Amino acid sequence: MEECKPLTCGTIATYPFFLSFVIIVSIIMLNLLTAVIIENFENQQDHGKAEAATSIPYEYICPSYVPSLTIKTVQ
């Protein structure tokens, strides 16, 4: 009778390869996520600068509703 051999999958080199593959892919995905977040922050800052330059302050549009612009006379 033949002895039963345990099922093996590859050689001993598969374990370091798989471990290094998982670590490298994890680092790449983390870098991509960080790049997307930083790019969105930069886009928001650029968008905010453009909005600030083109927007009209509320006081000029409707001065009667802004209490700081009302002139009070002292008698």
C-alpha positions in Angstrom: 0.0 0.0 0.0 1.1 3.5 -0.7 1.4 6.0 2.2 -0.8 9.0 2.1 1.1 12.2 1.5 -0.3 15.5 2.8 -1.4 17.9 0.1 1.1 20.6 -0.6 0.7 23.7 -2.5 4.0 24.9 -4.0 7.3 25.0 -2.3 8.7 26.7 0.8 9.3 29.8 -1.3 5.6 30.5 -1.7 5.2 31.7 1.9 7.8 34.6 1.6 6.5 35.5 -1.8 2.9 35.7 -0.6 3.8 37.6 2.5 5.9 40.1 0.5 3.2 40.5 -2.1 0.5 41.3 0.5 2.8 43.8 2.3 3.8 45.6 -1.0 0.2 45.7 -2.3 -1.0 47.1 1.1 1.7 49.8 1.0 0.7 50.7 -2.6 -3.0 50.9 -1.7 -2.2 53.1 1.4 -0.2 55.4 -0.8 -3.0 55.7 -3.3 -5.5 56.5 -0.6 -3.2 59.1 0.8 -2.7 60.7 -2.6 -6.5 60.9 -3.2 -7.1 62.5 0.2 -4.3 65.1 -0.4 -5.5 65.8 -3.9 -9.0 66.5 -2.6 -7.6 68.8 0.1 -5.7 70.8 -2.6 -8.8 71.0 -4.8 -10.9 72.2 -1.9 -8.3 74.9 -1.1 -8.1 76.0 -4.7 -11.9 76.1 -4.9 -12.1 78.1 -1.8 -9.7 80.7 -3.1 -11.7 81.1 -6.3 -14.9 81.4 -4.4 -13.5 84.0 -2.1 -12.2 86.1 -5.0 -15.5 86.0 -6.9 -18.1 86.1 -4.1 -19.8 89.3 -3.1 -20.0 89.9 0.6 -23.5 89.7 2.1 -23.3 93.2 3.6 -23.2 94.8 0.1 -26.2 92.8 -1.1 -28.5 93.4 1.7 -27.2 96.1 4.2 -30.4 96.6 6.0 -30.2 93.1 7.6 -26.7 93.5 8.9 -26.8 95.1 12.3 -23.1 96.1 12.4 -23.7 98.5 9.4 -26.6 100.4 10.9 -25.6 103.9 12.0 -26.6 104.8 15.5 -26.6 108.4 16.6 -25.9 109.5 20.1 -27.9 112.4 21.4 
